[in-house]
Amino acid sequence: MRHLICAALFLAPFFSGAGELVRNAVITEVASSSGNKDVFYVKLSGGTGPCANGSVEFPANQSQSEQSYNQAFSIALAAAMSGKKIRIHNYSNNECGGANFIGIFTN
């Protein structure tokens, strides 16, 4: 039992960041589609994570709801217009083509 607990404590930090695609990036472009797919797209500058200095797609079919998808698009637009840093998450894996969360940092 002791070995199981030690293994869990050792491995926990490796899984805690799973799904975070980028943190502290700035959005340089927002597009309503990409490659004729049902997604919206953001191009990023800076940040850390597997999608830093790249692009991220938000597929409509991976969003929790239509309202959540529309909110994510609005947040992306607000971040692009304000120049604030953002973080983006994919609840399923670490693929840049499947994001379903975005947040804006105020400072």
Steps between C-alpha positions, in 0.01 A plus 500: 500500500784738587653449154168576332464827690860599422448425131180707493671796667795476261286485185239763597707802386541349152123473448394825666578714193356258244277682258643848544592599146646843564540752782601869491462534123359796307247445220615662175216377277146364542320332210146365478616181325811312397533263208124509436439322834240585767756662731629839595872557492746712697862575411729549801815687585714392793387297794596159628359158420467276197314764294716803590584722201261294289130478436206336674162388367178485702274238336129561553437130562748487790340784692283434803208685337425752226492772765842397631638502143365851439643618832843361407489688168402822682781455752749444217383821327524697825851368564611581145363856518641571848839335451457315832672167555293183487505132585337229292408148608392177331311276743561186289870508408786734408408551133495860375207415272256418780482787748187559704598754769654848486562747779637857507752619758423848630859587595 
